[in-house]
Amino acid sequence: MGLGGLLVGAIVVGTLLGLWIDSAAGTSPAFTVVGVFLGMALGALGFAVRVRAASR
């Protein structure tokens, strides 16, 4: 998977997980927003790790 796929995948997974938790807990959109931001953070972290490994 490329770097773009890593970023998009992390955001999509975070969003879907947040939507699932929101539907189970009845709290909308709290966990969806948290999931989006966590997905962005983890995607950026994964991006940085892959770029650092490739530059060595």
CNS distance restraints for C-alpha pairs under 8 A (distance, minus, plus):
assign (resid   1 and name CA) (resid   5 and name CA) 5.84 0.50 0.50
assign (resid   1 and name CA) (resid   6 and name CA) 6.61 0.50 0.50
assign (resid   2 and name CA) (resid   6 and name CA) 6.27 0.50 0.50
assign (resid   3 and name CA) (resid   7 and name CA) 6.34 0.50 0.50
assign (resid   3 and name CA) (resid  47 and name CA) 6.23 0.50 0.50
assign (resid   3 and name CA) (resid  50 and name CA) 7.90 0.50 0.50
assign (resid   4 and name CA) (resid   8 and name CA) 6.14 0.50 0.50
assign (resid   5 and name CA) (resid   9 and name CA) 5.64 0.50 0.50
assign (resid   6 and name CA) (resid  10 and name CA) 6.08 0.50 0.50
assign (resid   6 and name CA) (resid  43 and name CA) 6.27 0.50 0.50
assign (resid   6 and name CA) (resid  46 and name CA) 7.35 0.50 0.50
assign (resid   6 and name CA) (resid  47 and name CA) 7.18 0.50 0.50
assign (resid   7 and name CA) (resid  11 and name CA) 6.41 0.50 0.50
assign (resid   7 and name CA) (resid  40 and name CA) 7.13 0.50 0.50
assign (resid   7 and name CA) (resid  43 and name CA) 4.59 0.50 0.50
assign (resid   7 and name CA) (resid  44 and name CA) 6.80 0.50 0.50
assign (resid   7 and name CA) (resid  46 and name CA) 7.90 0.50 0.50
assign (resid   7 and name CA) (resid  47 and name CA) 7.09 0.50 0.50
assign (resid   8 and name CA) (resid  12 and name CA) 6.05 0.50 0.50
assign (resid   8 and name CA) (resid  43 and name CA) 7.62 0.50 0.50
assign (resid   9 and name CA) (resid  13 and name CA) 5.97 0.50 0.50
assign (resid   9 and name CA) (resid  43 and name CA) 7.86 0.50 0.50
assign (resid  10 and name CA) (resid  14 and name CA) 6.07 0.50 0.50
assign (resid  10 and name CA) (resid  39 and name CA) 4.76 0.50 0.50
assign (resid  10 and name CA) (resid  40 and name CA) 6.74 0.50 0.50
assign (resid  10 and name CA) (resid  42 and name CA) 6.66 0.50 0.50
assign (resid  10 and name CA) (resid  43 and name CA) 5.23 0.50 0.50
assign (resid  11 and name CA) (resid  15 and name CA) 6.04 0.50 0.50
assign (resid  11 and name CA) (resid  35 and name CA) 7.64 0.50 0.50
assign (resid  11 and name CA) (resid  36 and name CA) 5.67 0.50 0.50
assign (resid  11 and name CA) (resid  37 and name CA) 7.77 0.50 0.50
assign (resid  11 and name CA) (resid  38 and name CA) 7.68 0.50 0.50
assign (resid  11 and name CA) (resid  39 and name CA) 4.14 0.50 0.50
assign (resid  11 and name CA) (resid  40 and name CA) 5.52 0.50 0.50
assign (resid  11 and name CA) (resid  43 and name CA) 6.96 0.50 0.50
assign (resid  12 and name CA) (resid  16 and name CA) 6.06 0.50 0.50
assign (resid  12 and name CA) (resid  36 and name CA) 7.62 0.50 0.50
assign (resid  12 and name CA) (resid  39 and name CA) 7.28 0.50 0.50
assign (resid  13 and name CA) (resid  17 and name CA) 6.00 0.50 0.50
assign (resid  13 and name CA) (resid  35 and name CA) 7.99 0.50 0.50
assign (resid  13 and name CA) (resid  39 and name CA) 6.97 0.50 0.50
assign (resid  14 and name CA) (resid  18 and name CA) 6.08 0.50 0.50
assign (resid  14 and name CA) (resid  32 and name CA) 7.68 0.50 0.50
assign (resid  14 and name CA) (resid  35 and name CA) 4.24 0.50 0.50
assign (resid  14 and name CA) (resid  36 and name CA) 5.36 0.50 0.50
assign (resid  14 and name CA) (resid  37 and name CA) 7.80 0.50 0.50
assign (resid  14 and name CA) (resid  38 and name CA) 6.42 0.50 0.50
assign (resid  14 and name CA) (resid  39 and name CA) 4.70 0.50 0.50
assign (resid  15 and name CA) (resid  19 and name CA) 6.13 0.50 0.50
assign (resid  15 and name CA) (resid  32 and name CA) 5.51 0.50 0.50
assign (resid  15 and name CA) (resid  33 and name CA) 7.44 0.50 0.50
assign (resid  15 and name CA) (resid  35 and name CA) 4.93 0.50 0.50
assign (resid  15 and name CA) (resid  36 and name CA) 4.96 0.50 0.50
assign (resid  15 and name CA) (resid  39 and name CA) 7.26 0.50 0.50
assign (resid  16 and name CA) (resid  20 and name CA) 6.12 0.50 0.50
assign (resid  16 and name CA) (resid  32 and name CA) 7.50 0.50 0.50
assign (resid  16 and name CA) (resid  35 and name CA) 7.66 0.50 0.50
assign (resid  17 and name CA) (resid  21 and name CA) 6.22 0.50 0.50
assign (resid  17 and name CA) (resid  32 and name CA) 7.42 0.50 0.50
assign (resid  17 and name CA) (resid  35 and name CA) 6.57 0.50 0.50
assign (resid  18 and name CA) (resid  22 and name CA) 6.01 0.50 0.50
assign (resid  18 and name CA) (resid  30 and name CA) 7.93 0.50 0.50
assign (resid  18 and name CA) (resid  31 and name CA) 4.56 0.50 0.50
assign (resid  18 and name CA) (resid  32 and name CA) 3.89 0.50 0.50
assign (resid  18 and name CA) (resid  33 and name CA) 7.15 0.50 0.50
assign (resid  18 and name CA) (resid  34 and name CA) 6.88 0.50 0.50
assign (resid  18 and name CA) (resid  35 and name CA) 4.82 0.50 0.50
assign (resid  18 and name CA) (resid  36 and name CA) 7.57 0.50 0.50
assign (resid  19 and name CA) (resid  23 and name CA) 6.12 0.50 0.50
assign (resid  19 and name CA) (resid  29 and name CA) 7.65 0.50 0.50
assign (resid  19 and name CA) (resid  31 and name CA) 6.79 0.50 0.50
assign (resid  19 and name CA) (resid  32 and name CA) 5.12 0.50 0.50
assign (resid  20 and name CA) (resid  24 and name CA) 6.24 0.50 0.50
assign (resid  21 and name CA) (resid  25 and name CA) 5.93 0.50 0.50
assign (resid  21 and name CA) (resid  31 and name CA) 6.50 0.50 0.50
assign (resid  21 and name CA) (resid  32 and name CA) 7.90 0.50 0.50
assign (resid  22 and name CA) (resid  26 and name CA) 5.38 0.50 0.50
assign (resid  22 and name CA) (resid  27 and name CA) 4.81 0.50 0.50
assign (resid  22 and name CA) (resid  28 and name CA) 5.37 0.50 0.50
assign (resid  22 and name CA) (resid  29 and name CA) 6.61 0.50 0.50
assign (resid  22 and name CA) (resid  30 and name CA) 7.06 0.50 0.50
assign (resid  22 and name CA) (resid  31 and name CA) 5.73 0.50 0.50
assign (resid  22 and name CA) (resid  32 and name CA) 6.76 0.50 0.50
assign (resid  23 and name CA) (resid  27 and name CA) 6.92 0.50 0.50
assign (resid  23 and name CA) (resid  28 and name CA) 7.36 0.50 0.50
assign (resid  27 and name CA) (resid  31 and name CA) 7.27 0.50 0.50
assign (resid  28 and name CA) (resid  32 and name CA) 7.30 0.50 0.50
assign (resid  29 and name CA) (resid  33 and name CA) 6.15 0.50 0.50
assign (resid  30 and name CA) (resid  34 and name CA) 6.42 0.50 0.50
assign (resid  31 and name CA) (resid  35 and name CA) 5.84 0.50 0.50
assign (resid  32 and name CA) (resid  36 and name CA) 6.18 0.50 0.50
assign (resid  33 and name CA) (resid  37 and name CA) 6.35 0.50 0.50
assign (resid  34 and name CA) (resid  38 and name CA) 6.03 0.50 0.50
assign (resid  35 and name CA) (resid  39 and name CA) 5.90 0.50 0.50
assign (resid  36 and name CA) (resid  40 and name CA) 6.21 0.50 0.50
assign (resid  37 and name CA) (resid  41 and name CA) 6.15 0.50 0.50
assign (resid  38 and name CA) (resid  42 and name CA) 5.99 0.50 0.50
assign (resid  39 and name CA) (resid  43 and name CA) 5.81 0.50 0.50
assign (resid  40 and name CA) (resid  44 and name CA) 6.06 0.50 0.50
assign (resid  41 and name CA) (resid  45 and name CA) 6.17 0.50 0.50
assign (resid  42 and name CA) (resid  46 and name CA) 6.06 0.50 0.50
assign (resid  43 and name CA) (resid  47 and name CA) 6.00 0.50 0.50
assign (resid  44 and name CA) (resid  48 and name CA) 6.11 0.50 0.50
assign (resid  45 and name CA) (resid  49 and name CA) 6.20 0.50 0.50
assign (resid  46 and name CA) (resid  50 and name CA) 6.17 0.50 0.50
assign (resid  47 and name CA) (resid  51 and name CA) 6.13 0.50 0.50
assign (resid  48 and name CA) (resid  52 and name CA) 5.98 0.50 0.50
assign (resid  49 and name CA) (resid  53 and name CA) 6.12 0.50 0.50
assign (resid  50 and name CA) (resid  54 and name CA) 6.07 0.50 0.50
assign (resid  51 and name CA) (resid  55 and name CA) 6.13 0.50 0.50
assign (resid  52 and name CA) (resid  56 and name CA) 6.65 0.50 0.50
